[in-house]
Amino acid sequence: MKILITGATGLIGRVISIKLLNKGYRVNFLTTSKKKINSIDGCNGFYWDPQKGVIDLNAFDGVTHLINLAGTSISRRWTKKHKNKIIESRVLSANIIYNSLIDLQIKLKGIISASAIGYYPNSEKYFNESDSFLPENFLQRVVQKWEKAITELETQTQNLLILRIGLVISSKGGILSYIVPPIKFCFGSAFGSGNQWQSWIHIDDLAEIFLYSIENSLSGIINAVAPCPITQNKLIKSLANYLNRPIIFPNIPNFVVKFFFNERSQLFLDSQKISSKKIEKKGFKFKFKIFENAISDLKIK
Ligand SMILES: NC(=O)c1ccc[n+]([C@@H]2O[C@H](COP(=O)([O-])OP(=O)(O)OC[C@H]3O[C@@H](n4cnc5c(N)ncnc54)[C@H](OP(=O)(O)O)[C@@H]3O)[C@@H](O)[C@H]2O)c1
């Protein structure tokens, strides 16, 4: 089997690529950066620029499955321009993949696309995949537009799976690269009440879910989160305990977070308690169910 990955050079994509290669899959990837074409050992890189409608169709040669991870980061400042880019980088990537598969008259065995738990509203409630919502905030609008564009791919694959990914815990980047440094300098504290739920997932479990989904022909919409979400207070405390640092300062009040981060404060203040039951019912076994076990495995320094 040959897998084509978009966004392969990112945090999640690199781990998935290595796992696929180790299991004997062949891997092609599409990158928006010509400099990165030879950046993943053992994989063949091809150039694309979804914004300009440019794609090297050789990337699809012999491909059976596609993993779609492309999208510009949401962590940078949400200017009007960057907000457009957050949406466009996802929607136009899905559109150009669709047009390429139509032009080449290819029907794949499987497409697995990233989405995000940003689909769900800010709430203390425990949500699963069958709960549906009208978008109330920017991230919900992004995810709904993204998933709509991905759903168009349904005619070009036997199985289409959308994974709503939680906060990815890794030692190489992502959310911990923002949270850990202040804790190390004893400035760590939660935002707002700290009672907001954080639905996280260890990078290794997430990559395994992608492989499991290919090998078991999963389809539909499935949450990719660990079984035990925790509150932000508990998350900060667990990291501080692990790093052997005290929490000296009180939580940063809501109004301060909103003053500094405006609309983007939802990244720090919103609560999402998301169910992992569906992927578990499909037979997937998590290695890391408990946050403390996940961080000690990652050996964060
Ligand atoms: N990390 C998380 O906690 C998390 C949580 C939920 C959902 N997700 C989603 O999962 C996907 C992968 O996440 P990640 O953490 O691996 O992200 P990442 O490290 O930022 O990697 C994303 C990749 O997307 C590509 N990309 C960037 N801008 C692009 C554009 N304008 N058009 C097309 N491709 C572009 C880049 O690859 P090239 O430079 O090679 O083109 C980049 O390496 C993202 O869509 C993200 O929104 C991540």
The ligand as an SDF file (V2000), in Angstrom:
LIG
                    3D

 48 52  0  0  0  0  0  0  0  0999 V2000
   -1.4710   19.6670   17.0220 N   0  0  0  0  0  0  0  0  0  0  0  0
   -2.6990   19.6980   17.5560 C   0  0  0  0  0  0  0  0  0  0  0  0
   -2.8530   19.7980   18.8090 O   0  0  0  0  0  0  0  0  0  0  0  0
   -3.9130   19.5660   16.6690 C   0  0  0  0  0  0  0  0  0  0  0  0
   -5.1770   19.4450   17.2730 C   0  0  0  0  0  0  0  0  0  0  0  0
   -6.3010   19.3390   16.4760 C   0  0  0  0  0  0  0  0  0  0  0  0
   -6.1880   19.3560   15.0940 C   0  0  0  0  0  0  0  0  0  0  0  0
   -4.9580   19.4930   14.5210 N   0  0  0  0  0  0  0  0  0  0  0  0
   -4.8800   19.5660   13.0520 C   0  0  0  0  0  0  0  0  0  0  0  0
   -4.0930   18.5060   12.5350 O   0  0  0  0  0  0  0  0  0  0  0  0
   -3.3580   18.9680   11.4020 C   0  0  0  0  0  0  0  0  0  0  0  0
   -1.8810   18.6850   11.6150 C   0  0  0  0  0  0  0  0  0  0  0  0
   -1.5060   19.2840   12.8390 O   0  0  0  0  0  0  0  0  0  0  0  0
    0.0260   19.5440   13.2470 P   0  0  0  0  0  0  0  0  0  0  0  0
    0.0390   19.8460   14.6970 O   0  0  0  0  0  0  0  0  0  0  0  0
    0.8910   18.4840   12.7070 O   0  0  0  0  0  0  0  0  0  0  0  0
    0.2650   20.9190   12.4650 O   0  0  0  0  0  0  0  0  0  0  0  0
    1.6280   21.5780   11.9650 P   0  0  0  0  0  0  0  0  0  0  0  0
    2.7920   21.0610   12.7160 O   0  0  0  0  0  0  0  0  0  0  0  0
    1.3890   23.0520   11.9200 O   0  0  0  0  0  0  0  0  0  0  0  0
    1.7250   21.0070   10.4620 O   0  0  0  0  0  0  0  0  0  0  0  0
    0.7670   21.3150    9.4960 C   0  0  0  0  0  0  0  0  0  0  0  0
    1.3800   21.1970    8.1260 C   0  0  0  0  0  0  0  0  0  0  0  0
    0.4540   21.7890    7.1830 O   0  0  0  0  0  0  0  0  0  0  0  0
    1.1790   22.3180    6.0990 C   0  0  0  0  0  0  0  0  0  0  0  0
    0.6860   23.6670    5.7750 N   0  0  0  0  0  0  0  0  0  0  0  0
    0.9310   24.8240    6.4360 C   0  0  0  0  0  0  0  0  0  0  0  0
    0.3370   25.8470    5.8040 N   0  0  0  0  0  0  0  0  0  0  0  0
   -0.2730   25.3270    4.7240 C   0  0  0  0  0  0  0  0  0  0  0  0
   -1.0520   25.8710    3.6760 C   0  0  0  0  0  0  0  0  0  0  0  0
   -1.2720   27.1880    3.5950 N   0  0  0  0  0  0  0  0  0  0  0  0
   -1.5490   25.0440    2.7180 N   0  0  0  0  0  0  0  0  0  0  0  0
   -1.3020   23.7090    2.7800 C   0  0  0  0  0  0  0  0  0  0  0  0
   -0.5670   23.1300    3.7430 N   0  0  0  0  0  0  0  0  0  0  0  0
   -0.0650   23.9280    4.7060 C   0  0  0  0  0  0  0  0  0  0  0  0
    2.6440   22.4160    6.5000 C   0  0  0  0  0  0  0  0  0  0  0  0
    3.3680   21.4790    5.7080 O   0  0  0  0  0  0  0  0  0  0  0  0
    4.3040   21.9710    4.4860 P   0  0  0  0  0  0  0  0  0  0  0  0
    5.0840   23.1480    4.9790 O   0  0  0  0  0  0  0  0  0  0  0  0
    5.1410   20.7670    4.2130 O   0  0  0  0  0  0  0  0  0  0  0  0
    3.3540   22.3000    3.3680 O   0  0  0  0  0  0  0  0  0  0  0  0
    2.6710   21.9880    7.9650 C   0  0  0  0  0  0  0  0  0  0  0  0
    3.8010   21.2070    8.2530 O   0  0  0  0  0  0  0  0  0  0  0  0
   -3.6300   20.4740   11.2550 C   0  0  0  0  0  0  0  0  0  0  0  0
   -4.5620   20.6800   10.2350 O   0  0  0  0  0  0  0  0  0  0  0  0
   -4.2110   20.8620   12.6100 C   0  0  0  0  0  0  0  0  0  0  0  0
   -5.1470   21.9090   12.5360 O   0  0  0  0  0  0  0  0  0  0  0  0
   -3.8130   19.5980   15.2750 C   0  0  0  0  0  0  0  0  0  0  0  0
  1  2  1  0
  2  3  2  0
  2  4  1  0
  4  5  1  0
  4 48  2  0
  5  6  2  0
  6  7  1  0
  7  8  2  0
  8  9  1  0
  8 48  1  0
  9 10  1  0
  9 46  1  0
 10 11  1  0
 11 12  1  0
 11 44  1  0
 12 13  1  0
 13 14  1  0
 14 15  2  0
 14 16  1  0
 14 17  1  0
 17 18  1  0
 18 19  2  0
 18 20  1  0
 18 21  1  0
 21 22  1  0
 22 23  1  0
 23 24  1  0
 23 42  1  0
 24 25  1  0
 25 26  1  0
 25 36  1  0
 26 27  1  0
 26 35  1  0
 27 28  2  0
 28 29  1  0
 29 30  1  0
 29 35  2  0
 30 31  1  0
 30 32  2  0
 32 33  1  0
 33 34  2  0
 34 35  1  0
 36 37  1  0
 36 42  1  0
 37 38  1  0
 38 39  2  0
 38 40  1  0
 38 41  1  0
 42 43  1  0
 44 45  1  0
 44 46  1  0
 46 47  1  0
M  CHG  2   8   1  16  -1
M  END
$$$$
